[in-house]
Amino acid sequence: MAQFVQHLMDQYGYFVLGASLLLELLAIPLPGEVLMTYTGLLVFQGHLNWILSILIAGLGASLGMTISYWIGYTLGNPFFEKYGSRIHFGPEKLHKISYWFERYGNKLLIIAYYIPGIRHFTGYFSGVTRMPFRTYMIYAYSGAIVWTSTFISLGEILGPKWEQFHRTITKYSIIVGIISVLIFFAVYGFKRYRNQLYGVARMVVAKGVRTFHTLTRVRLLILISFGVFLTLFIIMAGLVQDFLANEFDEFDEVTSYIIHVLFEERWAVWMNRFTYLASFQVLLPIAMFTLLWILAKGKERLLEAGFLLFVLIGGEFWDEGLRRLFHRTGPKHLLNTFPSEQTLITIIFIGFAAYLIVRHVRRAWIGAVAFVVVFLVSFLVGISRIYFGIQYPSDVVAGYVFGGVWVSLNVILLEIFRLIRTAKIE
């Protein structure tokens, strides 16, 4: 099927691109990702225009999503009202799901494009649940442009190596999509059952405790931190398993190739600056500022200052121990590159520092800014390691994950100690 579609693309170009994506989003099994990355190859070869390809692909996908929506809207609701009770999906359950999908499903529309088997039916289900078409249109059309831009651009970047790497790109995009959906449902579950979680906390807190609201908030922080720790720990276990099985070669080759295509030689000056972000000349002042912040704003200064020192010093031992344990020889015959020392230490220093600062700030936007800063700095440090060929991409990713495990574990311990001390005082 894929070779047949590619042959048609060579003959008819844009028309096949738009028509194929329209049909795929009507649940007709066509290789959408393969088609779009192949389109990117044709763009690389100069046979097609990049912007025009994205616009036509986005238009075809949007038309397919529009048709599937109105089919679901026209046929779906009467069917479930008439026959739904026979399959335990009557009007009442449909109404509840419609309410949920109207409130949260719009965001799922964008993520769903990256998961085959799910994107084919989101249009129909949006229509069945009577999501307002204006809302549906905004998210579905935006998702179509993002989705098509991603794969067409990747195909152009891969160029002559398209055939070698397109299956790997598709595989990892599906994995990222599934993880995104799981995160989406985790966030939804927390918001949906937040009141119940508060109720559990009320049952646990003893009568007459004056710090009830504080204790409740601490318990929720512990719960969230444990969820993050558990997720990262599972990913860490998978990384260790892949490391032992020598399954990083394909990922490293694809990622390194993309990085070096995107960032040419003229980026060398900026990459040196990004590397500097992981130096102790930058990280130590951040740690000192955090310590001063604790002394000025913290309610439990000794506890938080002690944990800050433990996390930073312990993080050094954690990093050194891991690299000696795995003893991987990286690019340029460098020793002990797994996990990346720079990304791991950066995550530990700025991640835990950001948590301690945001912990005492009530403004939500500050927390969002802190998260973006941690993500951006860590990302830039990792990119610079790959750009200079000092570490493999898998080393960099492992640094993020192992560093995140250490930070989230210590956040849990800090809040548990804080909870114990508060209970003793009362």
Buried (B, 14 or more C-beta within 10 A) or exposed (E): EEEEBBEBBEEEBBEBBBBBBBBBBBBEEBBBBBBBBBBBBBBBEEEBBBEEBBBBBBBBBBBBBBBBBEBBBEEBBEEBEEEBEEEEBBBEEBEEBBEEBBEBBBBBBBBBBBBBEBBBBBBBBBBBBBBEBEBBBEBBBBBBBBBBBBBBBBBBBBBEBBEEBBBBBBBBBBEEBBEBBEEBEBEBEBEEEEEEBBEBBEEEBEEEEEBBEBBBBBBBBBBBBBBBBEBBBEBBEEBBEBBEEEEBEBBBBBBBBBBBEEBEEEBEEBBEEBBEBBEEEBBEEBBEEBBEBBEEBBEBEEBBBBBBEBBBEBBEEBBEEBBEEBEBEBBEEEEBBBBBBBBBBBBBBBBBBBBBBBBEEEEEEEBEEBBEEBBEBBBBBBBBBBBBBBBBBBBBBBBBBBBBBBBBBBBBBBBBBBBEEBEEEE
